[in-house]
Amino acid sequence: MLEMKLNKVFTLMESGPVVLVTTHDGHKNNIMTISWTMVMDFTPVFAITTGEWNHSFAALRKNRECVIAIPTVDMLDKVVGIGTCSGADTDKFEKFKLTPMLGKVVRSPLIKECLANIECRVIDIVEKHNIVVLEAVAACFDTARKEKRMVHAVGDGTFVVDGRKIDRRKMMASKLPDGV
């Protein structure tokens, strides 16, 4: 085995889907790209890592809500573009030709072009580690969308695209909650 530099080991585990997180600061909408995500349990509780370095963080902290929008591989260039500019001086919905939609519960916009949108409320911010814990309050999935493959950041500027799905539901039945 080849020894690996410790400053690169995160690339072995950073495989959650890249998401777009929308916020509304009371005046305008914004979008940030997040690849540091975590499902907390079999409940609709998630965590993202972000902080003061993201323009959206102030709105997230103040209004305690957001939308996690799940883009697909055909949106990758827009996703990367969103992550490499600031909402402080850019209307990202306009620049990347994305359509904001009203949600059912939160003021932050859904993104029409995404595969799914999860409306969330902030239930905790762990400042020491810049972890924002979110609880889903509504969600929708675009069943008509042809492209459904998500992308996963490796962390070094490369991405992995979802591939073949392997079913082991019967083997795991005793561990899955009802309805999953």
Buried (B, 14 or more C-beta within 10 A) or exposed (E): EEEEEEEEEEBEEBEBBBBBBBBBBEEEBBBBBBBBBEEEEEEBBBBBBBBEEBBBBEBBBEBBBBBBBBBBBBBBEBBBBBBEBEBEEBEBBEEBEBEBBEBEEBBBBBBEBBBBBBBBBBEEBEEEEBBBBBBBBBBBEBEEEEEBEBBBBBBEEEBEEEEEEEEEEEEEEEEEEEEE
